[in-house]
């Protein structure tokens, strides 16, 4: 992975999508993070990463996660649309 790649971070708290920034001693930081949410109409992105957190934070660092993987083309397109407001 290189800086700016759109990745999915699966943690014990859920799945998050963002732009890879850096890794450290057991940590990973992503920029423009969005929590994945499911409802009756399908999958989407929350406005933040937790219920009590700041809306649309600039970055988040995970100290504990299960795995990280690049996202597929459809998710990357939806993520970029959600974070930029531009329809691709």
CNS distance restraints for C-alpha pairs under 8 A (distance, minus, plus):
assign (resid   1 and name CA) (resid   5 and name CA) 6.48 0.50 0.50
assign (resid   1 and name CA) (resid  20 and name CA) 7.41 0.50 0.50
assign (resid   1 and name CA) (resid  70 and name CA) 7.73 0.50 0.50
assign (resid   2 and name CA) (resid  20 and name CA) 6.90 0.50 0.50
assign (resid   2 and name CA) (resid  21 and name CA) 7.82 0.50 0.50
assign (resid   3 and name CA) (resid  19 and name CA) 7.20 0.50 0.50
assign (resid   3 and name CA) (resid  20 and name CA) 5.20 0.50 0.50
assign (resid   3 and name CA) (resid  21 and name CA) 4.97 0.50 0.50
assign (resid   3 and name CA) (resid  22 and name CA) 6.97 0.50 0.50
assign (resid   4 and name CA) (resid  19 and name CA) 4.84 0.50 0.50
assign (resid   4 and name CA) (resid  20 and name CA) 5.18 0.50 0.50
assign (resid   4 and name CA) (resid  21 and name CA) 6.34 0.50 0.50
assign (resid   5 and name CA) (resid  19 and name CA) 5.30 0.50 0.50
assign (resid   5 and name CA) (resid  20 and name CA) 5.38 0.50 0.50
assign (resid   5 and name CA) (resid  70 and name CA) 7.33 0.50 0.50
assign (resid   6 and name CA) (resid  17 and name CA) 6.94 0.50 0.50
assign (resid   6 and name CA) (resid  18 and name CA) 5.48 0.50 0.50
assign (resid   6 and name CA) (resid  19 and name CA) 4.42 0.50 0.50
assign (resid   6 and name CA) (resid  20 and name CA) 6.16 0.50 0.50
assign (resid   6 and name CA) (resid  70 and name CA) 6.20 0.50 0.50
assign (resid   6 and name CA) (resid  71 and name CA) 6.33 0.50 0.50
assign (resid   6 and name CA) (resid  76 and name CA) 6.35 0.50 0.50
assign (resid   7 and name CA) (resid  17 and name CA) 5.66 0.50 0.50
assign (resid   7 and name CA) (resid  18 and name CA) 5.69 0.50 0.50
assign (resid   7 and name CA) (resid  19 and name CA) 6.07 0.50 0.50
assign (resid   7 and name CA) (resid  20 and name CA) 6.23 0.50 0.50
assign (resid   7 and name CA) (resid  68 and name CA) 6.74 0.50 0.50
assign (resid   7 and name CA) (resid  69 and name CA) 5.57 0.50 0.50
assign (resid   7 and name CA) (resid  70 and name CA) 4.28 0.50 0.50
assign (resid   7 and name CA) (resid  71 and name CA) 5.24 0.50 0.50
assign (resid   8 and name CA) (resid  15 and name CA) 6.71 0.50 0.50
assign (resid   8 and name CA) (resid  16 and name CA) 5.56 0.50 0.50
assign (resid   8 and name CA) (resid  17 and name CA) 4.49 0.50 0.50
assign (resid   8 and name CA) (resid  18 and name CA) 6.70 0.50 0.50
assign (resid   8 and name CA) (resid  68 and name CA) 5.65 0.50 0.50
assign (resid   8 and name CA) (resid  69 and name CA) 5.39 0.50 0.50
assign (resid   8 and name CA) (resid  70 and name CA) 6.07 0.50 0.50
assign (resid   8 and name CA) (resid  71 and name CA) 5.90 0.50 0.50
assign (resid   9 and name CA) (resid  15 and name CA) 5.73 0.50 0.50
assign (resid   9 and name CA) (resid  16 and name CA) 5.15 0.50 0.50
assign (resid   9 and name CA) (resid  17 and name CA) 6.29 0.50 0.50
assign (resid   9 and name CA) (resid  65 and name CA) 7.00 0.50 0.50
assign (resid   9 and name CA) (resid  66 and name CA) 7.68 0.50 0.50
assign (resid   9 and name CA) (resid  67 and name CA) 6.12 0.50 0.50
assign (resid   9 and name CA) (resid  68 and name CA) 4.60 0.50 0.50
assign (resid   9 and name CA) (resid  69 and name CA) 6.79 0.50 0.50
assign (resid  10 and name CA) (resid  14 and name CA) 5.96 0.50 0.50
assign (resid  10 and name CA) (resid  15 and name CA) 4.44 0.50 0.50
assign (resid  10 and name CA) (resid  16 and name CA) 6.39 0.50 0.50
assign (resid  10 and name CA) (resid  65 and name CA) 6.02 0.50 0.50
assign (resid  10 and name CA) (resid  66 and name CA) 5.54 0.50 0.50
assign (resid  10 and name CA) (resid  67 and name CA) 5.52 0.50 0.50
assign (resid  10 and name CA) (resid  68 and name CA) 6.32 0.50 0.50
assign (resid  11 and name CA) (resid  15 and name CA) 6.10 0.50 0.50
assign (resid  11 and name CA) (resid  16 and name CA) 7.91 0.50 0.50
assign (resid  11 and name CA) (resid  64 and name CA) 6.75 0.50 0.50
assign (resid  11 and name CA) (resid  65 and name CA) 4.20 0.50 0.50
assign (resid  11 and name CA) (resid  66 and name CA) 5.22 0.50 0.50
assign (resid  11 and name CA) (resid  67 and name CA) 7.26 0.50 0.50
assign (resid  12 and name CA) (resid  64 and name CA) 7.82 0.50 0.50
assign (resid  12 and name CA) (resid  65 and name CA) 6.56 0.50 0.50
assign (resid  12 and name CA) (resid  66 and name CA) 7.01 0.50 0.50
assign (resid  14 and name CA) (resid  35 and name CA) 7.42 0.50 0.50
assign (resid  14 and name CA) (resid  36 and name CA) 7.58 0.50 0.50
assign (resid  15 and name CA) (resid  35 and name CA) 6.09 0.50 0.50
assign (resid  15 and name CA) (resid  36 and name CA) 5.70 0.50 0.50
assign (resid  16 and name CA) (resid  33 and name CA) 6.47 0.50 0.50
assign (resid  16 and name CA) (resid  34 and name CA) 5.52 0.50 0.50
assign (resid  16 and name CA) (resid  35 and name CA) 4.43 0.50 0.50
assign (resid  16 and name CA) (resid  36 and name CA) 5.69 0.50 0.50
assign (resid  16 and name CA) (resid  49 and name CA) 7.55 0.50 0.50
assign (resid  17 and name CA) (resid  33 and name CA) 5.64 0.50 0.50
assign (resid  17 and name CA) (resid  34 and name CA) 5.30 0.50 0.50
assign (resid  17 and name CA) (resid  35 and name CA) 6.45 0.50 0.50
assign (resid  17 and name CA) (resid  36 and name CA) 7.09 0.50 0.50
assign (resid  17 and name CA) (resid  79 and name CA) 7.51 0.50 0.50
assign (resid  18 and name CA) (resid  30 and name CA) 5.33 0.50 0.50
assign (resid  18 and name CA) (resid  31 and name CA) 5.55 0.50 0.50
assign (resid  18 and name CA) (resid  32 and name CA) 5.42 0.50 0.50
assign (resid  18 and name CA) (resid  33 and name CA) 4.38 0.50 0.50
assign (resid  18 and name CA) (resid  34 and name CA) 6.30 0.50 0.50
assign (resid  18 and name CA) (resid  79 and name CA) 7.90 0.50 0.50
assign (resid  19 and name CA) (resid  30 and name CA) 5.16 0.50 0.50
assign (resid  19 and name CA) (resid  31 and name CA) 4.95 0.50 0.50
assign (resid  19 and name CA) (resid  32 and name CA) 6.48 0.50 0.50
assign (resid  19 and name CA) (resid  33 and name CA) 7.28 0.50 0.50
assign (resid  20 and name CA) (resid  28 and name CA) 7.99 0.50 0.50
assign (resid  20 and name CA) (resid  29 and name CA) 6.56 0.50 0.50
assign (resid  20 and name CA) (resid  30 and name CA) 4.65 0.50 0.50
assign (resid  20 and name CA) (resid  31 and name CA) 6.47 0.50 0.50
assign (resid  21 and name CA) (resid  28 and name CA) 7.67 0.50 0.50
assign (resid  21 and name CA) (resid  29 and name CA) 5.44 0.50 0.50
assign (resid  21 and name CA) (resid  30 and name CA) 5.09 0.50 0.50
assign (resid  21 and name CA) (resid  31 and name CA) 6.28 0.50 0.50
assign (resid  22 and name CA) (resid  28 and name CA) 5.86 0.50 0.50
assign (resid  22 and name CA) (resid  29 and name CA) 5.28 0.50 0.50
assign (resid  22 and name CA) (resid  30 and name CA) 7.17 0.50 0.50
assign (resid  23 and name CA) (resid  27 and name CA) 5.51 0.50 0.50
assign (resid  23 and name CA) (resid  28 and name CA) 4.34 0.50 0.50
assign (resid  23 and name CA) (resid  29 and name CA) 6.22 0.50 0.50
assign (resid  24 and name CA) (resid  28 and name CA) 6.33 0.50 0.50
assign (resid  26 and name CA) (resid  63 and name CA) 6.20 0.50 0.50
assign (resid  26 and name CA) (resid  64 and name CA) 7.07 0.50 0.50
assign (resid  27 and name CA) (resid  61 and name CA) 6.57 0.50 0.50
assign (resid  27 and name CA) (resid  62 and name CA) 5.43 0.50 0.50
assign (resid  27 and name CA) (resid  63 and name CA) 4.55 0.50 0.50
assign (resid  27 and name CA) (resid  64 and name CA) 6.68 0.50 0.50
assign (resid  28 and name CA) (resid  61 and name CA) 5.56 0.50 0.50
assign (resid  28 and name CA) (resid  62 and name CA) 5.36 0.50 0.50
assign (resid  28 and name CA) (resid  63 and name CA) 6.92 0.50 0.50
assign (resid  29 and name CA) (resid  59 and name CA) 6.85 0.50 0.50
assign (resid  29 and name CA) (resid  60 and name CA) 5.60 0.50 0.50
assign (resid  29 and name CA) (resid  61 and name CA) 4.15 0.50 0.50
assign (resid  29 and name CA) (resid  62 and name CA) 6.30 0.50 0.50
assign (resid  30 and name CA) (resid  59 and name CA) 5.62 0.50 0.50
assign (resid  30 and name CA) (resid  60 and name CA) 5.71 0.50 0.50
assign (resid  30 and name CA) (resid  61 and name CA) 6.57 0.50 0.50
assign (resid  31 and name CA) (resid  58 and name CA) 5.69 0.50 0.50
assign (resid  31 and name CA) (resid  59 and name CA) 4.19 0.50 0.50
assign (resid  31 and name CA) (resid  60 and name CA) 6.64 0.50 0.50
assign (resid  32 and name CA) (resid  56 and name CA) 6.95 0.50 0.50
assign (resid  32 and name CA) (resid  57 and name CA) 6.40 0.50 0.50
assign (resid  32 and name CA) (resid  58 and name CA) 5.01 0.50 0.50
assign (resid  32 and name CA) (resid  59 and name CA) 5.56 0.50 0.50
assign (resid  32 and name CA) (resid  83 and name CA) 7.23 0.50 0.50
assign (resid  33 and name CA) (resid  48 and name CA) 7.22 0.50 0.50
assign (resid  33 and name CA) (resid  49 and name CA) 6.85 0.50 0.50
assign (resid  33 and name CA) (resid  56 and name CA) 7.28 0.50 0.50
assign (resid  33 and name CA) (resid  57 and name CA) 6.87 0.50 0.50
assign (resid  33 and name CA) (resid  58 and name CA) 7.15 0.50 0.50
assign (resid  33 and name CA) (resid  59 and name CA) 6.14 0.50 0.50
assign (resid  33 and name CA) (resid  60 and name CA) 6.67 0.50 0.50
assign (resid  34 and name CA) (resid  45 and name CA) 5.74 0.50 0.50
assign (resid  34 and name CA) (resid  46 and name CA) 5.93 0.50 0.50
assign (resid  34 and name CA) (resid  47 and name CA) 6.64 0.50 0.50
assign (resid  34 and name CA) (resid  48 and name CA) 5.73 0.50 0.50
assign (resid  34 and name CA) (resid  49 and name CA) 5.81 0.50 0.50
assign (resid  34 and name CA) (resid  56 and name CA) 7.39 0.50 0.50
assign (resid  35 and name CA) (resid  45 and name CA) 5.61 0.50 0.50
assign (resid  35 and name CA) (resid  46 and name CA) 5.28 0.50 0.50
assign (resid  35 and name CA) (resid  47 and name CA) 7.64 0.50 0.50
assign (resid  35 and name CA) (resid  48 and name CA) 6.40 0.50 0.50
assign (resid  35 and name CA) (resid  49 and name CA) 5.00 0.50 0.50
assign (resid  35 and name CA) (resid  50 and name CA) 7.63 0.50 0.50
assign (resid  36 and name CA) (resid  43 and name CA) 6.97 0.50 0.50
assign (resid  36 and name CA) (resid  44 and name CA) 5.86 0.50 0.50
assign (resid  36 and name CA) (resid  45 and name CA) 4.82 0.50 0.50
assign (resid  36 and name CA) (resid  46 and name CA) 6.33 0.50 0.50
assign (resid  37 and name CA) (resid  43 and name CA) 5.73 0.50 0.50
assign (resid  37 and name CA) (resid  44 and name CA) 5.30 0.50 0.50
assign (resid  37 and name CA) (resid  45 and name CA) 5.73 0.50 0.50
assign (resid  37 and name CA) (resid  46 and name CA) 6.33 0.50 0.50
assign (resid  38 and name CA) (resid  42 and name CA) 5.64 0.50 0.50
assign (resid  38 and name CA) (resid  43 and name CA) 4.53 0.50 0.50
assign (resid  38 and name CA) (resid  44 and name CA) 6.35 0.50 0.50
assign (resid  39 and name CA) (resid  43 and name CA) 6.49 0.50 0.50
assign (resid  45 and name CA) (resid  79 and name CA) 7.75 0.50 0.50
assign (resid  45 and name CA) (resid  82 and name CA) 7.50 0.50 0.50
assign (resid  47 and name CA) (resid  55 and name CA) 5.53 0.50 0.50
assign (resid  47 and name CA) (resid  56 and name CA) 5.42 0.50 0.50
assign (resid  48 and name CA) (resid  53 and name CA) 6.73 0.50 0.50
assign (resid  48 and name CA) (resid  54 and name CA) 6.48 0.50 0.50
assign (resid  48 and name CA) (resid  55 and name CA) 4.69 0.50 0.50
assign (resid  48 and name CA) (resid  56 and name CA) 4.72 0.50 0.50
assign (resid  48 and name CA) (resid  57 and name CA) 6.50 0.50 0.50
assign (resid  49 and name CA) (resid  53 and name CA) 6.72 0.50 0.50
assign (resid  49 and name CA) (resid  55 and name CA) 7.82 0.50 0.50
assign (resid  49 and name CA) (resid  56 and name CA) 7.69 0.50 0.50
assign (resid  49 and name CA) (resid  57 and name CA) 7.87 0.50 0.50
assign (resid  71 and name CA) (resid  75 and name CA) 6.10 0.50 0.50
assign (resid  71 and name CA) (resid  76 and name CA) 6.17 0.50 0.50
assign (resid  72 and name CA) (resid  76 and name CA) 6.26 0.50 0.50
assign (resid  73 and name CA) (resid  77 and name CA) 6.20 0.50 0.50
assign (resid  74 and name CA) (resid  78 and name CA) 6.23 0.50 0.50
assign (resid  75 and name CA) (resid  79 and name CA) 5.92 0.50 0.50
assign (resid  76 and name CA) (resid  80 and name CA) 6.07 0.50 0.50
assign (resid  77 and name CA) (resid  81 and name CA) 6.19 0.50 0.50
assign (resid  77 and name CA) (resid  88 and name CA) 6.82 0.50 0.50
assign (resid  78 and name CA) (resid  82 and name CA) 6.10 0.50 0.50
assign (resid  79 and name CA) (resid  83 and name CA) 6.14 0.50 0.50
assign (resid  80 and name CA) (resid  84 and name CA) 5.83 0.50 0.50
assign (resid  80 and name CA) (resid  85 and name CA) 7.80 0.50 0.50
assign (resid  80 and name CA) (resid  86 and name CA) 7.73 0.50 0.50
assign (resid  81 and name CA) (resid  85 and name CA) 5.21 0.50 0.50
assign (resid  81 and name CA) (resid  86 and name CA) 5.17 0.50 0.50
assign (resid  81 and name CA) (resid  87 and name CA) 5.51 0.50 0.50
assign (resid  81 and name CA) (resid  88 and name CA) 6.48 0.50 0.50
assign (resid  82 and name CA) (resid  86 and name CA) 7.73 0.50 0.50
